[in-house]
Amino acid sequence: MTADTLDRLRLARTEGLGPQIFQRLLARFGTARAALEALPDFSKGKLVPPAASLAEREMAAVAKLGGRFLFLGLPSYPPLLETLYDPPPAIALLGDPAALAPRAVAIVGARSASTAGRRVADALAVDLAKAGLVIVSGMARGIDAAAHLGAMREGRTVAVVATGLDRPYPAEHAALQARIAAEGGAVLAEAPLGTAPLAQHFPRRNRIVAALAMGIVVVEAAQRSGSLITARLGLELGRELFAVPGNPLELRCRGSNDLIRQGAHITESAEDVLPNLPEAPHAEPLFTPRPEHDASPALALPPGEAGQVFELLGTAAIAVDEVVRRCHLSPSAVQAILLDLELAGQIEMLPGNRVALTGQA
């Protein structure tokens, strides 16, 4: 535990402070410590960091489990996660960080999978692991569990969980979670320790699964299932999409069959996956914080410049790059002004690096 990692965890755990604001605060203030010191006044009391003792307690508890934290903006953070619109500021890890390899494939699908579906997922995981790929999945029953188990026979796997690391879910997967961490794989959790398996946490888990992989293979997914959320998020990130064809009479196959109709690669074996993967995954961050050693003070923003930016905004979204072009200010000045407006509740940052008024201005 270092002072900087403790500061980063406090910033990440500040109630009401999301991943995007976390990034922009680091970019503006240079270090987590500077951001923490400025935050109460800067946010007009709306954002109050937790006490250092609480962050210390959480870090000690994760260490007692054998885990560690990875922080956005530090070298140990997985580059592919930085491609997310809202990458986790802090993520807890059990196991080997080296398992977070850039060459990985996600295998996801139905919890109530058929025997045939589980066999397909297992075989795909085995053969893709033999080819040197890490297999990523979400630790759920059915297809996820089959993919994790198959991968471990020939290589490594990464499990992304929707709970805290101390709350394996489902409960019967506690041994599987421990085995993944012990056998060269990794278990990742964005949620703090003690977090229960609530419905709203699973889509957030799915976006991490999608980001960590070069391609996503869907095996047996019903319409409007979580696996289709993962597939959609993967497409938004530029990942390759694969789907195993299933029985059209089976409800649990209708979503995966729809993916094929929409252009996903028809997949029956690893040979359908490997030739369609890129040589290297796209890993360009959507937002790059200022280097940690550059602790420049907050920018002084003349009212005229802030007003100039504000006048360009409306309820219809506009690209931040377009704002920069029109107002002729530096990108760093525009980002600082937008941060002020976001913390004041006057604007909303949207996917694709776009911005719009909230209607509360």
C-alpha positions in Angstrom: 0.0 0.0 0.0 1.4 3.4 -1.0 0.1 6.9 -0.3 -0.8 7.3 -4.0 -2.8 4.0 -4.3 -4.6 4.8 -1.0 -5.5 8.3 -2.5 -6.7 6.7 -5.7 -8.9 4.2 -3.8 -10.4 7.1 -1.8 -11.1 9.0 -5.0 -12.6 5.9 -6.7 -14.9 5.2 -3.7 -16.2 8.7 -3.4 -20.0 8.5 -3.6 -21.4 10.2 -6.8 -18.0 10.3 -8.5 -18.1 8.1 -11.6 -15.3 6.7 -13.8 -15.4 9.7 -16.2 -15.1 12.3 -13.5 -12.3 10.3 -11.9 -10.3 10.5 -15.1 -11.0 14.2 -15.6 -10.0 15.0 -12.1 -6.7 13.3 -12.5 -6.1 15.0 -15.8 -6.9 18.4 -14.3 -5.1 18.1 -10.9 -2.3 15.8 -11.9 -2.4 13.5 -8.8 -5.0 11.8 -6.7 -3.9 13.6 -3.6 -4.3 17.0 -5.3 -7.7 16.0 -6.6 -8.8 14.8 -3.1 -7.7 18.1 -1.5 -9.6 20.2 -4.1 -12.7 18.0 -4.4 -14.9 19.3 -1.6 -14.5 23.0 -2.6 -14.3 22.2 -6.3 -17.6 20.3 -6.2 -19.2 22.8 -3.7 -19.6 20.1 -1.1 -21.4 17.6 -3.4 -18.6 15.1 -3.5 -16.9 14.1 -0.2 -14.2 11.5 -0.2 -14.4 8.7 2.3 -12.0 8.7 5.3 -8.5 7.3 4.7 -9.1 4.7 7.4 -12.0 3.2 5.3 -9.8 2.9 2.2 -7.0 1.4 4.3 -9.4 -1.2 5.8 -10.5 -2.2 2.3 -7.0 -2.5 0.9 -6.0 -4.6 3.9 -9.0 -6.9 3.5 -8.3 -7.4 -0.2 -4.6 -8.2 0.6 -5.7 -10.7 3.3 -7.7 -12.5 0.5 -4.4 -12.6 -1.5 -5.5 -9.9 -3.8 -4.4 -6.5 -5.0 -5.8 -3.4 -6.7 -5.2 -2.2 -10.2 -5.8 1.6 -10.8 -6.7 3.4 -13.9 -3.7 5.5 -15.2 -1.0 3.3 -13.6 1.2 0.8 -15.6 -0.4 -2.3 -14.1 -3.8 -1.4 -15.4 -5.0 -3.6 -18.3 -4.7 -1.5 -21.5 -7.8 -3.0 -23.1 -9.9 -1.8 -20.1 -8.9 1.7 -21.0 -10.8 1.5 -24.2 -14.0 1.6 -22.3 -16.0 4.8 -22.1 -16.2 4.3 -18.4 -13.2 2.2 -17.3 -13.2 1.2 -13.6 -11.0 3.6 -11.6 -10.1 0.7 -9.3 -10.5 -3.0 -9.8 -9.6 -5.7 -7.4 -7.7 -8.8 -8.6 -7.1 -12.3 -7.3 -4.5 -14.3 -9.1 -1.9 -13.5 -11.7 -2.0 -10.0 -13.4 -0.2 -11.6 -16.3 -3.4 -13.5 -17.1 -4.8 -10.2 -18.3 -3.2 -10.7 -21.6 -4.1 -8.6 -24.6 -4.8 -11.8 -26.7 -8.0 -13.1 -25.1 -11.4 -14.3 -26.3 -14.6 -14.1 -24.2 -17.0 -17.0 -24.2 -20.4 -16.2 -22.8 -23.9 -17.7 -22.9 -26.9 -19.0 -21.1 -26.9 -19.9 -17.4 -29.6 -22.5 -18.1 -27.4 -24.0 -20.9 -28.1 -27.4 -22.5 -25.7 -30.2 -22.1 -24.7 -29.7 -25.8 -24.1 -26.0 -25.2 -21.8 -26.7 -22.3 -19.9 -29.2 -24.3 -19.4 -26.7 -27.2 -18.2 -24.0 -24.8 -15.8 -26.4 -23.1 -14.4 -27.6 -26.4 -14.0 -24.1 -27.7 -12.2 -23.0 -24.6 -9.8 -26.0 -24.7 -8.9 -25.4 -28.3 -8.6 -21.6 -28.0 -6.4 -22.0 -24.9 -4.2 -24.5 -26.8 -3.7 -21.7 -29.4 -2.3 -19.5 -26.7 -5.4 -17.4 -26.0 -6.7 -16.5 -22.5 -10.4 -17.2 -22.0 -12.6 -14.5 -20.4 -16.0 -15.1 -19.0 -18.4 -14.0 -16.2 -18.3 -16.9 -13.7 -22.1 -17.6 -14.1 -23.6 -21.0 -14.2 -23.9 -22.9 -17.5 -21.8 -21.6 -20.4 -19.5 -19.4 -18.4 -18.5 -22.2 -16.0 -17.9 -24.6 -18.9 -15.6 -22.0 -20.6 -13.6 -21.4 -17.4 -13.2 -25.2 -16.8 -12.2 -25.9 -20.3 -9.7 -23.1 -20.5 -7.9 -24.3 -17.3 -7.2 -27.7 -18.8 -5.0 -26.1 -21.5 -4.2 -22.6 -20.3 -5.5 -19.7 -18.3 -8.8 -18.0 -17.8 -10.1 -14.7 -16.4 -13.3 -14.5 -14.4 -15.0 -11.1 -14.1 -17.5 -11.1 -11.2 -20.4 -8.8 -10.4 -19.9 -9.0 -6.6 -17.1 -8.3 -4.2 -14.2 -10.7 -4.2 -15.4 -12.0 -0.9 -18.9 -12.9 -2.2 -18.5 -15.6 -4.9 -21.6 -15.9 -6.9 -23.2 -18.3 -7.4 -22.1 -19.7 -4.0 -21.3 -23.1 -5.4 -18.6 -21.4 -7.6 -16.5 -20.5 -4.6 -14.1 -23.4 -5.3 -14.0 -22.5 -9.0 -13.1 -18.9 -8.1 -10.3 -20.0 -5.8 -9.0 -22.5 -8.4 -8.8 -19.9 -11.2 -6.8 -17.6 -9.0 -4.5 -20.4 -7.8 -3.8 -21.9 -11.2 -2.4 -18.9 -13.0 -5.7 -17.2 -13.9 -7.3 -14.1 -12.5 -10.5 -13.0 -10.9 -11.6 -9.4 -11.3 -14.1 -7.4 -9.3 -15.0 -3.8 -9.8 -17.4 -3.8 -6.8 -16.1 -3.3 -3.3 -15.9 -6.1 -0.8 -19.2 -7.2 0.6 -21.2 -6.3 -2.6 -24.1 -8.6 -3.1 -25.2 -10.0 -6.5 -27.7 -7.2 -7.4 -29.1 -7.0 -10.9 -27.6 -3.6 -11.7 -24.1 -4.9 -11.2 -24.2 -7.5 -14.0 -24.3 -5.2 -17.0 -21.3 -3.4 -15.5 -19.5 -6.8 -15.3 -20.4 -7.5 -18.9 -18.7 -4.4 -20.2 -15.4 -5.5 -18.6 -15.8 -9.0 -20.1 -16.3 -7.4 -23.5 -13.4 -5.0 -23.1 -10.8 -7.6 -22.1 -11.3 -9.7 -25.2 -10.4 -9.4 -28.9 -13.5 -11.4 -29.8 -16.7 -12.5 -28.1 -18.2 -16.0 -28.7 -21.8 -16.4 -27.7 -23.1 -19.9 -27.0 -26.9 -20.2 -26.4 -28.3 -16.8 -25.5 -32.0 -16.0 -25.2 -33.3 -12.7 -26.6 -32.7 -9.8 -24.3 -30.2 -11.8 -22.3 -27.1 -10.5 -20.5 -24.9 -12.3 -23.1 -26.4 -10.1 -25.8 -25.5 -7.0 -23.7 -21.9 -8.3 -23.7 -22.1 -8.8 -27.5 -23.4 -5.3 -28.1 -20.8 -3.7 -25.9 -18.1 -5.7 -27.7 -19.3 -4.4 -31.1 -19.3 -0.8 -29.8 -15.6 -1.4 -28.8 -14.7 -2.8 -32.2 -14.4 -6.5 -31.1 -15.1 -9.4 -33.4 -18.4 -11.2 -32.7 -19.0 -14.9 -33.0 -22.1 -17.0 -32.3 -22.7 -20.8 -32.2 -25.8 -21.7 -34.2 -28.5 -23.4 -32.1 -31.8 -25.2 -32.3 -34.4 -22.7 -33.6 -37.0 -24.2 -31.4 -35.0 -23.5 -28.3 -35.8 -20.2 -26.6 -32.2 -20.1 -25.2 -30.8 -20.1 -28.8 -32.9 -17.3 -30.3 -30.6 -14.5 -29.3 -27.5 -16.2 -30.5 -29.1 -17.2 -33.8 -30.2 -13.5 -34.2 -26.6 -12.5 -33.9 -25.7 -14.7 -36.8 -28.5 -13.1 -38.9 -27.0 -9.7 -38.0 -23.5 -10.7 -39.2 -21.7 -12.5 -36.4 -19.3 -15.2 -37.5 -21.0 -18.6 -37.5 -18.9 -20.7 -35.1 -18.7 -24.4 -34.6 -15.1 -24.8 -33.6 -11.9 -22.8 -32.8 -11.0 -22.9 -36.5 -13.9 -20.5 -37.1 -12.6 -18.1 -34.5 -8.8 -18.0 -34.9 -8.6 -16.7 -38.5 -11.0 -13.9 -37.7 -9.1 -12.4 -34.8 -7.0 -9.3 -35.3 -3.2 -9.6 -35.0 -3.4 -7.2 -32.1 -6.4 -5.9 -30.2 -7.4 -2.2 -30.4 -6.1 -0.8 -27.1 -6.2 3.0 -27.7 -7.5 4.7 -24.5 -10.5 6.9 -25.0 -9.1 9.3 -22.4 -5.5 9.7 -21.4 -4.8 11.2 -17.9 -1.9 13.5 -17.4 1.2 11.6 -16.4 1.4 11.2 -12.6 4.5 13.2 -12.2 2.9 16.3 -13.8 1.2 17.9 -10.8 0.2 21.1 -12.5 -2.3 23.2 -10.5 -5.9 23.6 -11.7 -6.3 25.8 -14.7 -7.4 29.4 -14.1 -10.5 29.8 -16.2 -11.6 33.3 -17.1 -15.4 33.6 -17.0 -15.3 34.6 -20.7 -13.8 31.3 -21.7 -16.2 29.2 -19.7 -19.1 31.2 -21.2 -17.7 30.7 -24.6 -17.8 26.9 -24.2 -21.2 26.9 -22.5 -22.8 28.9 -25.4 -21.8 26.1 -27.8 -23.7 23.4 -25.9 -27.3 22.4 -26.2 -29.6 19.5 -25.3 -28.5 17.8 -28.5 -25.1 16.0 -28.0 -22.0 17.5 -29.6 -18.5 16.0 -29.9 -16.0 17.5 -27.5 -13.5 17.8 -30.4 -16.1 20.0 -32.2 -16.4 22.2 -29.1 -12.6 22.6 -29.1 -12.6 23.4 -32.8 -15.3 26.0 -32.5 -14.1 27.9 -29.4 -10.4 27.9 -30.3 -9.3 27.0 -26.8 -6.8 24.3 -25.9 -8.2 20.8 -25.3 -7.0 20.9 -21.7 -8.8 24.2 -21.1 -12.0 22.8 -22.6 -11.8 19.6 -20.5 -11.4 21.7 -17.4 -14.4 23.8 -18.2 -16.5 20.7 -19.0 -15.5 19.2 -15.7 -16.7 22.3 -13.8 -20.0 22.1 -15.7 -20.4 18.4 -15.1 -19.8 18.7 -11.3 -22.3 21.5 -11.2 -24.9 19.2 -12.8 -25.3 21.4 -15.9 -23.9 19.0 -18.5 -23.8 15.2 -19.1 -20.8 13.5 -20.8 -22.0 10.8 -23.2 -20.5 7.8 -25.1 -18.3 8.7 -28.0 -16.7 11.7 -26.1 -19.8 13.8 -26.6 -21.5 16.3 -24.3 -24.9 17.8 -23.9 -26.8 20.1 -21.5 -28.8 18.3 -18.8 -31.7 20.8 -18.9 -30.8 21.9 -15.4 -28.6 24.8 -16.6 
